[in-house]
Amino acid sequence: MGIFTKKRKPTQNAYAVVTGAGSGIGRSFAIELAKRGGTVVCADINVDAAKETVQLIQDQTSGKAFAVACDVTDKTQVEALSEQAEKLMSHAVTLVINNAGVGLGGRFEDVSLEDWQWCVNINLWGVIYGCHYFVPKFKAQGYGAIINVASAAGFTAAPEMTAYNVTKSSVLALSETLSAELRKDNIRVNVLCPTLVPTNIMKNGRLPKQYAGLADNLLQNHAFITSDQVVIKTLNNLDAGKLYTIPQPDAKLFWLLKRVSPSLYTKALGIGYPLFHKYVK
């Protein structure tokens, strides 16, 4: 019998590593896990931001937390994180959350190859590295859990978000494949696919000037849900053994439309895109 039963859930008293834990969804994951009795390693390229998350955990919970500097585009740093986390927590890691990510927008021909590389390195390779170095450890100990943060962009195929869409659809495919492969090893996988969540992803991203203010305004003022609410849904879904977390009604609608009639959905995007471009300049 696997260690994750109705009595013991992977998000309860977890020994967790969260990347991109210095803000947004990553910070919310770290704090919520600590509230659930967990010990958390908060990894972020900005270690000062990670330290702020640790301080919030200490102020709001009785959980233990540690801040670690980690650039997820560097596989040696992610490998070192997998080893350092065990030493800091004095326990094997039981849950890894590959959350670190950036936003990138613009027409396909306007996005440089350098920007493509930047986006792919963080959003995709960062997740691959996280899975690569933690999965063998989970297999060796006989259990573990993974949450990969993708996006509804992984299946909506919105225009002028090509690179971002590609990375997030790849994270979705990776998660689905790992779920199938690792089920027999008692390793749970959940993939989070939200639409708008009020975070700093656009402020820290690379967007055309005409969209930068609009995108941030949408995230901060017109989201259906907070990052804390997204995180609670995701952790509860992981405990329930669910693969997908699609937290908002608009994301669920896009998910359904894309699967019921993918050709019609894509055609509608093509018709609607020029109209959007006409009024947003």
C-alpha positions in Angstrom: 0.0 0.0 0.0 1.3 3.5 -0.9 2.2 5.9 1.8 -0.3 8.5 0.5 -3.7 7.3 1.9 -6.8 9.0 3.1 -5.2 9.4 6.4 -1.9 10.7 5.1 -2.0 13.2 2.3 1.0 14.6 0.4 0.3 18.2 1.3 0.0 17.5 5.1 3.3 17.8 7.0 5.2 17.8 3.7 8.9 18.4 3.3 8.6 20.6 0.3 10.7 22.5 -2.2 9.0 25.4 -4.0 10.8 27.3 -6.8 9.8 30.9 -7.5 8.8 31.1 -3.9 9.7 34.8 -3.6 6.4 36.1 -4.8 3.0 35.3 -6.3 1.8 31.7 -6.5 5.1 30.4 -5.3 4.9 32.4 -2.1 1.3 31.3 -1.6 2.3 27.7 -2.0 5.1 28.0 0.6 2.9 29.7 3.2 -0.1 27.3 2.7 2.2 24.3 3.0 3.6 25.6 6.2 0.1 26.2 7.5 -0.5 22.5 6.8 2.4 21.5 9.1 5.0 21.4 6.4 8.7 22.3 6.3 9.5 24.3 3.2 12.6 25.3 1.2 11.8 28.5 -0.5 13.9 28.7 -3.6 14.1 31.8 -5.8 16.6 33.6 -8.1 16.0 36.6 -5.8 17.1 35.2 -2.4 16.0 38.4 -0.6 12.4 37.8 -1.9 12.7 34.1 -0.7 13.8 35.4 2.7 10.7 37.6 2.8 8.6 34.5 2.3 10.4 32.7 5.0 9.7 35.6 7.4 6.0 35.5 6.5 6.0 31.8 7.2 7.6 32.4 10.6 5.1 35.2 11.4 2.0 33.4 10.3 2.6 29.7 11.0 4.6 27.3 13.3 6.2 25.7 10.3 9.9 25.8 9.4 11.2 27.4 6.3 14.6 28.0 4.6 15.6 30.4 1.8 17.8 29.3 -1.0 19.1 31.1 -4.0 18.4 29.1 -7.2 18.4 30.0 -10.9 16.3 27.2 -12.4 17.8 27.7 -15.8 21.1 26.3 -14.4 20.8 22.6 -14.0 23.8 22.5 -11.6 22.0 24.9 -9.3 18.8 22.8 -9.4 20.8 19.6 -8.7 22.4 21.4 -5.7 19.0 22.5 -4.5 17.8 18.9 -4.5 20.7 17.9 -2.2 20.8 21.1 -0.1 17.1 20.8 0.7 17.5 17.4 2.3 20.3 18.8 4.5 18.4 21.9 5.5 15.2 20.0 6.4 17.0 16.9 7.8 14.6 14.9 5.9 14.0 13.6 2.4 12.0 15.9 0.1 8.4 14.6 -0.3 7.0 17.3 -2.6 8.5 19.5 -5.2 6.6 22.4 -6.8 8.1 23.7 -10.0 6.6 27.1 -10.1 9.3 29.6 -11.3 8.1 31.2 -14.5 8.1 34.4 -16.7 5.8 36.0 -19.1 6.6 36.8 -22.8 4.4 38.3 -25.4 4.5 39.8 -28.9 3.9 38.9 -32.5 5.8 35.8 -33.6 8.1 37.8 -36.0 8.8 40.4 -33.3 10.0 38.0 -30.6 13.8 37.6 -30.8 15.4 34.2 -30.5 17.2 35.5 -27.4 13.7 36.1 -25.8 12.6 32.7 -26.9 15.6 31.1 -25.3 15.1 33.1 -22.1 11.4 32.0 -21.8 12.1 28.4 -22.7 15.0 28.1 -20.2 12.9 29.3 -17.3 9.4 28.1 -18.1 10.3 24.7 -19.5 13.8 23.7 -18.7 13.4 24.9 -15.1 10.5 22.4 -14.8 12.4 19.6 -16.5 15.4 20.1 -14.3 13.2 20.1 -11.2 11.5 16.8 -12.3 14.8 15.3 -13.4 16.6 15.7 -10.1 13.7 14.9 -7.7 12.0 12.0 -9.4 14.8 9.5 -8.9 14.8 10.5 -5.2 11.1 9.9 -5.0 11.4 6.5 -6.7 14.2 5.5 -4.3 12.2 6.4 -1.2 9.0 4.8 -2.6 6.8 7.9 -2.7 6.7 11.6 -3.6 4.6 14.3 -5.2 5.1 16.9 -8.0 3.1 20.0 -8.8 4.1 21.7 -12.1 2.7 25.2 -12.6 1.6 25.5 -16.3 -1.1 27.9 -17.5 -4.4 27.9 -19.4 -2.1 29.4 -22.1 -1.0 25.8 -22.6 -4.3 25.0 -24.3 -5.8 28.3 -25.2 -3.2 29.1 -28.0 -3.9 32.9 -27.6 -2.2 35.0 -30.4 0.9 37.0 -29.6 1.9 34.7 -26.8 3.6 32.0 -29.0 6.7 31.4 -26.9 4.8 31.4 -23.6 2.1 29.2 -25.0 4.7 26.7 -26.2 6.4 26.5 -22.9 3.2 26.0 -20.9 1.8 23.4 -23.3 5.0 21.5 -22.9 4.8 21.6 -19.1 1.2 20.3 -19.5 2.4 17.4 -21.7 5.3 16.7 -19.4 3.0 16.5 -16.4 0.5 14.2 -18.1 3.3 11.9 -19.2 4.9 11.8 -15.8 1.5 11.0 -14.2 1.2 8.0 -16.4 4.8 6.8 -15.9 5.0 7.4 -12.2 1.7 6.2 -10.9 3.1 2.7 -10.3 5.9 4.3 -8.2 3.4 6.0 -5.8 4.4 9.4 -7.1 1.5 11.8 -7.6 1.5 14.6 -10.2 -0.7 17.6 -10.5 -0.5 20.4 -13.1 -1.9 23.8 -12.5 -3.4 25.6 -15.4 -4.8 29.0 -14.4 -5.9 32.0 -16.4 -5.5 35.4 -14.7 -4.0 35.4 -11.2 -2.8 38.6 -9.5 1.0 38.1 -9.5 4.1 39.9 -10.7 4.6 37.7 -13.7 3.8 40.4 -16.2 5.8 43.1 -14.3 8.8 40.8 -14.5 8.1 39.6 -18.0 8.7 40.9 -21.5 5.7 42.4 -23.3 5.1 44.9 -26.1 4.7 48.4 -24.6 1.1 48.6 -25.8 0.1 45.5 -23.8 2.2 45.9 -20.7 -0.1 48.1 -18.8 -3.2 46.3 -20.0 -1.9 42.9 -19.0 -0.9 44.0 -15.5 -4.2 45.8 -15.0 -6.1 42.6 -16.0 -4.0 40.5 -13.6 -4.3 42.9 -10.6 -7.9 44.1 -11.0 -9.9 41.6 -13.1 -8.9 38.1 -11.9 -11.6 35.8 -10.7 -9.4 34.4 -8.0 -6.5 35.1 -5.7 -3.2 33.2 -5.6 -4.0 31.9 -2.2 -7.3 30.4 -3.5 -5.5 28.9 -6.5 -3.0 27.3 -4.2 -5.6 25.8 -1.9 -7.5 24.3 -4.8 -4.3 22.8 -6.2 -3.1 21.3 -3.0 -6.5 19.8 -2.3 -6.6 18.3 -5.8 -3.1 16.8 -5.3 -4.4 15.2 -2.0 -7.4 13.9 -3.9 -5.2 12.3 -6.6 -6.3 14.6 -9.4 -4.0 15.4 -12.3 -5.5 18.7 -13.4 -6.2 21.9 -11.5 -8.1 24.3 -13.7 -9.3 26.8 -11.1 -11.3 29.5 -12.8 -14.5 29.3 -14.8 -13.0 31.0 -17.9 -10.2 28.4 -17.9 -12.7 25.6 -17.6 -14.7 27.0 -20.5 -11.6 27.3 -22.8 -10.6 23.7 -21.8 -14.0 22.4 -22.7 -14.3 24.3 -26.0 -10.8 23.3 -27.1 -11.7 19.6 -26.6 -15.2 19.6 -27.9 -14.3 21.4 -31.2 -10.6 22.2 -31.6 -10.9 23.3 -35.2 -13.8 25.6 -34.5 -12.1 27.0 -31.5 -8.9 27.8 -33.5 -10.9 29.3 -36.3 -12.8 31.6 -33.8 -9.4 32.8 -32.5 -8.3 33.6 -36.0 -11.4 35.7 -36.6 -11.4 37.4 -33.3 -7.7 38.3 -33.2 -7.8 41.1 -35.9 -10.8 42.6 -34.1 -8.8 42.6 -30.8 -5.8 44.1 -32.5 -8.0 46.9 -34.0 -9.1 48.2 -30.7 -6.0 47.5 -28.6 -3.1 49.6 -29.9 
